[in-house]
Amino acid sequence: MANLLIKNCIVIPMEKNLHEPGERYFVGEIAVAGNRIVHVGPVGTVPRDFKAERVLDAAGKVALPGLVNAHTHAAMTLLRSYADDLPLMQWLETRIWPLEAKLTPEDVYWGTKLSILEMLKAGVTTFADMYFFMDQVAQAVQESGMRASLSRGIVGGDRGLQALEESEALAEKWHGFEDGRITVMLGPHAPYTCPPDFLRTVIGKAKELELGIHIHLAETADEVETIKSRYGKRPVELMEEIGLFEVPVLAAHCVYLEPHEIKILSDYKVKAVHNPESNMKLASGIAPVPEMLEAGVTVALGTDGAASNNNLDLFGEMRAAALLHKVNKLDSTVLNSYQALQMATKAGAQALGLTDVGILKAGYKADIILLDFEKPHLYPRHDVVAHLVYAMQASDVDTVMVDGRILVENGQVLTLDEQEIYQKIRECSQRLTS
Ligand SMILES: [Zn+2]
């Protein structure tokens, strides 16, 4: 990969914490060598010995770390708008699960490719996925050049151990692939689908393989009641008791938490993923995000699958998060635009265990997006960060770089054949619904 200099753009490094003094953005330049950022600074500060083989003049654009979609089920793009406006269990039992039972490995491959196409065009450079036929998912990620953390979804019962074996095979083949562009976590689905003994086996395997765990946790009031009636404890209490939090955990949803459970998540450094649009659409509830942030919990942002959202647009998700908590608390200061942006970048990377992703800083991986600010809805420029959360559209994404490689240029994805993907999706969806 060539040495690249991006110059004259507004740079938002996302390195500063919320209350750190100083400017959050400046007009500057970013130098990239191979798959790493080697310099970020104001205009004219790039070291003299840096020889750029390519210069991108990004005047009128904003440079931001690539967005991290920290919880999704990528291939569920195939189910987009197949079932909406239904109660959760009816939605799952009569629509989603019967269609998912028909999915083939090839369907999952093309469904994932569609989601990667959508995410890349919307500035998402990394996603955390939980689904099945994960070898096909990994293949789609590999071909696209995107970054991902992959988990084979595991449900306890007859086929639980087999799914765990598949997870181990997935990790052997893909964990750490291409300097860590693809990583693997174990994916026990949820406390109500994985009994404690089975979860202990999964935790043991995670320790043995030194992998994290991606799980749905405390998503609905029903889940809390089910777990309480079965085990006499709330989900987070039960997970603490069986030792889940002894390994790195990516916990999706975290809607139903008592104050002492927020403390448990904070004490064990559990990473929470907020999915506001999914929680609203399925009428699950409102996660206590301001309380979690106050307690020092790392909170990332996710779209969840396209059947419960129905898009994979993290700009929309940031806006939903910022607005939802304001109206919930009747307090417009409760979650500000910089916090929402942190959730979608730096916190997302931390949640996935990526220690050199999520910030624009020398030494970090070159996952960079350039946003076209020459748009009517982005003038004037009183506050660029607020624009990103309250006014930006996914279609404003101009350039996307992952691991030092440009994957999107002028809004076009270079590594995927858009028309081929649409054709395959038409074929898959026709067969699935016939
Ligand atoms: Zn989910």
Residues whose N, C-alpha, C, O or C-beta is under 5 A from the ligand:
A	BS01	ZN	D304
